């Protein structure tokens, strides 16, 4: 597979395979990068949860007001007392869940991926994808250039 490796170096130096990196290592590090992409998506969903639940909680003010205005004080009181400002998980609002995730699992995951990449790929990102691009693109065809500045 040495020919693909040499060809892939034409993408740009920022994505070049280190000289002693095997195909298996490039693939493994690439899979770790892909795993980080999934963690980033999960993190985005966690922030969506945070915003959606926060918005729902704020809407409860209008629910309580509407129930009171229509003579349903008992229901308004129950919504106010049981739901408004309630914890989503024991002792936690969603901002606390987001912070724990960011400071714990997310920080550990991304730090270790960076360490693996730094120690095996000289810190270069997307080496696997850069080589895939070189294999899949039609060399010399417009819209298939190896890098933005190569015309």
Backbone torsions as a table, in degrees:
resi	resn	phi	psi	omega
1	UNK	NA	8.6	-178.2
2	UNK	-60.8	-33.6	179.8
3	UNK	-62.8	-40.2	177.8
4	UNK	-65.7	-40.5	179.4
5	UNK	-60.3	-47.6	-179.8
6	UNK	-62.7	-42.9	179.6
7	UNK	-63.5	-38.5	-177.6
8	UNK	-65.5	-23.9	-179.3
9	UNK	-66.1	-16.4	-179.6
10	UNK	-76.1	-9.8	178.0
11	UNK	-60.8	-65.5	173.2
12	UNK	-179.2	161.0	-176.6
13	UNK	-64.0	-26.1	-178.7
14	UNK	-68.1	-16.6	-177.8
15	UNK	-122.8	14.9	-176.3
16	UNK	-75.1	137.6	176.8
17	UNK	-66.1	133.0	174.2
18	UNK	-61.0	150.8	-172.4
19	UNK	-54.6	-38.5	-174.8
20	UNK	-100.0	10.4	-178.0
21	UNK	-81.0	123.3	178.7
22	UNK	-77.4	165.3	175.7
23	UNK	-58.3	-41.6	-178.4
24	UNK	-63.7	-40.0	178.9
25	UNK	-67.8	-44.2	178.3
26	UNK	-59.2	-41.7	179.5
27	UNK	-66.8	-43.2	-179.8
28	UNK	-62.9	-44.5	179.1
29	UNK	-67.2	-36.3	175.2
30	UNK	-62.1	-40.0	177.6
31	UNK	-65.4	-36.7	177.4
32	UNK	-64.5	-41.9	176.1
33	UNK	-61.3	-40.5	177.3
34	UNK	-64.1	-39.6	177.4
35	UNK	-61.1	-40.0	176.9
36	UNK	-61.8	-39.4	178.5
37	UNK	-60.2	-39.0	176.8
38	UNK	-68.1	-38.1	176.7
39	UNK	-64.2	-39.4	177.6
40	UNK	-62.5	-41.6	177.9
41	UNK	-64.3	-43.7	178.3
42	UNK	-60.8	-40.5	177.8
43	UNK	-61.5	-41.5	176.8
44	UNK	-61.1	-40.4	177.6
45	UNK	-66.2	-35.9	177.4
46	UNK	-64.1	-41.4	176.0
47	UNK	-66.5	-34.5	174.7
48	UNK	-63.3	-44.5	176.2
49	UNK	-56.2	-46.3	179.6
50	UNK	-56.8	-48.3	-177.6
51	UNK	-71.8	-39.8	-179.5
52	UNK	-65.9	-44.2	179.7
53	UNK	-68.5	-39.5	177.1
54	UNK	-60.2	-42.8	179.0
55	UNK	-65.8	-42.3	178.0
56	UNK	-60.5	-41.0	179.0
57	UNK	-63.0	-41.6	178.8
58	UNK	-66.1	-33.5	177.1
59	UNK	-64.6	-25.1	179.7
60	UNK	-62.3	-25.7	174.9
61	UNK	-58.6	-44.1	179.2
62	UNK	-69.1	-35.4	177.2
63	UNK	-62.2	-49.0	-179.9
64	UNK	-60.5	-47.0	179.7
65	UNK	-60.5	-43.1	-179.3
66	UNK	-65.7	-40.5	177.9
67	UNK	-65.4	-42.8	179.1
68	UNK	-64.0	-42.5	-177.8
69	UNK	-65.1	-22.9	-178.8
70	UNK	-104.6	15.8	174.0
71	UNK	82.3	17.1	179.7
72	UNK	-107.1	58.6	-176.4
73	UNK	-59.4	-39.3	-178.5
74	UNK	-62.6	-42.8	177.6
75	UNK	-68.8	-40.1	177.6
76	UNK	-59.8	-43.9	179.4
77	UNK	-64.1	-41.5	180.0
78	UNK	-64.7	-45.6	177.4
79	UNK	-60.6	-46.6	179.8
80	UNK	-59.0	-49.5	-173.2
81	UNK	-75.6	-34.9	-174.3
82	UNK	-92.7	-31.9	-173.5
83	UNK	-111.3	-43.7	-174.6
84	UNK	-60.1	117.1	177.9
85	UNK	76.7	10.6	-178.2
86	UNK	-70.8	152.8	173.6
87	UNK	-67.6	143.2	177.3
88	UNK	-83.9	-39.1	171.2
89	UNK	-125.0	160.6	-177.5
90	UNK	-49.3	116.7	177.1
91	UNK	75.0	5.4	-173.2
92	UNK	-131.1	133.7	161.2
93	UNK	-88.5	172.2	-175.7
94	UNK	-67.1	-29.4	178.3
95	UNK	-62.9	-32.6	178.9
96	UNK	-72.0	-35.1	176.4
97	UNK	-64.8	-45.5	179.0
98	UNK	-60.3	-45.8	-179.2
99	UNK	-63.9	-42.1	178.9
100	UNK	-63.9	-41.7	177.8
101	UNK	-62.8	-49.2	-178.3
102	UNK	-60.7	-44.7	-175.8
103	UNK	-78.8	-20.2	-177.4
104	UNK	-103.7	-97.2	-173.1
105	UNK	-58.1	-47.7	-177.9
106	UNK	-61.5	-47.5	-179.3
107	UNK	-62.4	-43.4	-179.9
108	UNK	-65.6	-43.5	-178.1
109	UNK	-62.7	-50.6	-176.6
110	UNK	-70.4	-33.6	178.3
111	UNK	-67.2	-41.6	-179.6
112	UNK	-70.4	-37.8	176.0
113	UNK	-61.3	-42.1	178.8
114	UNK	-63.9	-41.2	179.2
115	UNK	-62.7	-45.4	178.5
116	UNK	-59.8	-45.9	-179.8
117	UNK	-64.2	-43.2	179.4
118	UNK	-61.8	-42.3	-175.1
119	UNK	-82.4	-17.6	-176.6
120	UNK	-115.6	-29.3	-175.4
121	UNK	-120.0	17.7	-178.3
122	UNK	57.6	30.9	178.9
123	UNK	81.3	-1.1	-176.4
124	UNK	-73.8	136.4	178.5
125	UNK	-96.6	153.4	171.0
126	UNK	56.4	35.5	177.3
127	UNK	-62.8	-44.7	179.6
128	UNK	-58.7	-46.3	-179.0
129	UNK	-66.6	-37.2	178.9
130	UNK	-61.9	-40.1	178.4
131	UNK	-69.9	-36.9	176.5
132	UNK	-62.9	-40.9	178.3
133	UNK	-58.1	-44.9	-179.1
134	UNK	-63.4	-37.2	179.8
135	UNK	-71.6	-32.9	-171.6
136	UNK	-94.1	-23.2	-176.2
137	UNK	-76.3	157.2	175.2
138	UNK	-93.9	105.7	-177.0
139	UNK	-58.8	132.5	178.2
140	UNK	85.7	-5.2	-178.8
141	UNK	-93.3	135.2	176.2
142	UNK	-56.9	137.7	-177.4
143	UNK	87.2	-0.1	179.5
144	UNK	-122.6	21.9	-178.0
145	UNK	-62.2	150.5	-178.9
146	UNK	-71.4	-26.6	-177.4
147	UNK	-151.9	162.0	-176.9
148	UNK	-57.3	-35.3	-174.6
149	UNK	-93.4	9.2	-177.9
150	UNK	-103.9	100.6	-178.8
151	UNK	-109.9	NA	NA
